[in-house]
Amino acid sequence: MTKAPGEQVVGGNGGQASSFASLWQSCAALPPHLTFGINLQMKHLLSFSGKADRFEWWTISLITDLAVQLCLIFGFITAQSNGSFRYLISGSLYLGAILSLWLAVAVSVRRLRDRERSPWLLLAALVPFVGWAWYFIECGFLSAPGSKVPRKLVRRTVTAPEAEQAVDGNPH
């Protein structure tokens, strides 16, 4: 049996472990343009720094709200079952709910920063009804200050008689 440079033969298994290791290394060495976008997006999702626009807030909020509700429902159902893996499954579902809540808080902090508000105002959402309404309107409907795009000017065609009136100063 021959071995390639940098490859080690482990035990007497005919080099299967070494071929698996080389296969794993070749898969782990994917071109950066295939994985950079995914890594960058995941870092952004979990981060509290930066800003988030309304579309990002709505997208992540709807997905995380649905995920939290499903994780908690299935977690409660699984915890009541008599299966042998009920603690493992319900625990993993609760961890999924915690991760979804982390994502929701992170995007809300970024959204408040985009609105030029203090991220500490997110604590106002803990106030029942009034805080929830304020949070929903502030993050979901109001645009960032200064983000209004100026209106496009519409060119008006001027006819010859109107041009002469403008030059002469005569209204007729």
C-alpha positions in Angstrom: 0.0 0.0 0.0 1.4 3.4 -0.9 0.6 6.5 0.9 0.4 10.0 -0.5 2.4 12.8 1.0 0.8 14.1 4.3 -1.4 11.0 4.6 -1.1 8.6 7.6 -2.1 5.0 7.6 -4.0 4.3 10.8 -4.2 0.7 12.0 -4.7 -2.2 9.7 -7.9 -1.1 8.0 -6.3 -0.8 4.6 -6.1 3.0 4.6 -9.9 3.6 5.0 -9.4 6.1 7.8 -6.7 8.0 5.9 -8.9 8.2 2.8 -11.8 9.5 4.9 -9.5 12.1 6.5 -8.3 13.3 3.1 -11.9 13.4 1.8 -12.9 15.4 4.9 -10.0 17.8 4.4 -10.9 18.3 0.7 -14.6 19.0 1.7 -13.5 21.4 4.5 -11.3 23.3 2.0 -14.3 24.7 -0.1 -13.6 27.9 -1.9 -14.3 30.9 0.3 -16.8 32.4 -2.1 -19.1 29.5 -1.4 -19.0 29.8 2.4 -18.2 33.5 3.1 -21.7 34.8 2.5 -23.2 32.2 4.9 -20.7 32.9 7.6 -21.1 36.7 7.2 -24.9 36.4 7.3 -24.9 34.2 10.4 -22.6 36.6 12.2 -24.9 39.5 11.3 -28.0 37.6 12.5 -26.5 36.9 15.9 -24.9 40.3 16.4 -26.3 43.2 18.2 -24.1 45.7 16.3 -25.1 47.4 13.1 -28.5 48.5 11.8 -31.6 46.6 10.5 -34.2 48.0 8.1 -37.9 47.3 8.3 -37.8 44.4 5.9 -35.1 42.6 7.9 -37.0 43.2 11.1 -40.3 41.9 9.7 -38.7 38.9 8.1 -36.7 37.8 11.2 -39.6 38.7 13.6 -42.1 36.6 11.8 -39.8 33.7 11.4 -38.6 33.7 15.0 -42.1 34.2 16.4 -43.3 31.2 14.5 -40.2 29.2 15.5 -40.6 30.1 19.2 -44.3 29.1 19.2 -43.6 25.8 17.5 -40.7 25.0 19.7 -42.6 25.7 22.9 -45.7 23.8 21.7 -43.8 20.7 20.6 -41.5 21.0 23.7 -44.6 20.9 26.0 -46.1 18.0 24.1 -42.8 16.1 24.2 -42.3 16.7 27.9 -45.7 15.1 28.6 -44.9 12.0 26.6 -43.5 8.8 28.0 -40.7 8.3 25.3 -37.2 7.6 26.3 -35.8 10.6 24.6 -38.4 13.1 25.8 -35.9 15.1 27.9 -33.4 15.3 25.0 -36.1 16.3 22.5 -37.9 18.8 24.7 -34.5 20.3 25.8 -33.4 20.8 22.3 -36.7 22.4 21.4 -36.3 24.8 24.3 -32.8 25.6 23.2 -34.3 26.4 19.7 -36.7 28.7 21.4 -33.9 30.5 23.2 -31.9 30.9 20.0 -35.0 32.3 18.2 -35.5 34.8 21.1 -31.8 35.8 20.8 -32.3 36.5 17.1 -35.5 38.5 17.7 -33.8 40.6 20.4 -30.7 41.2 18.2 -32.7 42.3 15.2 -34.9 44.6 17.5 -31.8 46.2 18.9 -30.4 46.8 15.4 -33.8 48.2 14.3 -33.9 50.6 17.2 -30.4 51.7 16.4 -31.5 52.2 12.8 -34.4 54.4 14.1 -31.8 56.4 16.1 -33.3 55.3 19.4 -31.5 53.8 22.4 -31.5 50.0 22.4 -32.5 50.2 26.0 -36.0 51.3 24.9 -36.5 47.6 24.0 -37.3 47.2 27.7 -40.4 49.2 27.2 -41.8 46.2 25.3 -42.1 44.5 28.7 -44.9 46.8 29.6 -48.2 45.0 28.6 -50.3 46.5 25.8 -48.8 50.0 25.7 -45.2 48.8 25.4 -46.2 46.1 22.9 -48.0 48.6 20.7 -45.2 51.1 20.9 -42.6 48.4 20.0 -44.7 47.1 17.1 -45.3 50.6 15.6 -41.7 51.8 16.3 -39.9 48.9 14.8 -42.4 47.7 12.2 -43.9 50.8 10.6 -41.8 53.9 11.2 -38.9 54.5 8.8 -35.5 55.6 9.8 -35.0 59.3 10.2 -33.5 60.9 7.1 -34.3 57.9 4.9 -37.1 59.6 3.0 -36.2 59.7 -0.7 -36.8 63.0 -2.3 -39.6 63.1 -4.8 -38.6 62.9 -8.5 -39.3 66.1 -10.3 -41.8 65.7 -13.1 -40.9 67.7 -16.2 -43.8 69.7 -17.5 -43.8 70.5 -21.2 -44.3 74.2 -21.8 -46.1 75.2 -25.0 -45.1 78.3 -27.0 -47.9 80.6 -25.8 -47.2 79.7 -22.1 -43.5 80.5 -22.6 -44.3 83.9 -24.2 -46.6 84.7 -21.3 -43.9 83.8 -18.8 -41.4 86.0 -20.5 -43.8 88.9 -20.9 -45.2 88.6 -17.4 -48.7 88.7 -18.8 -51.2 86.2 -17.3 -53.3 86.2 -20.5 
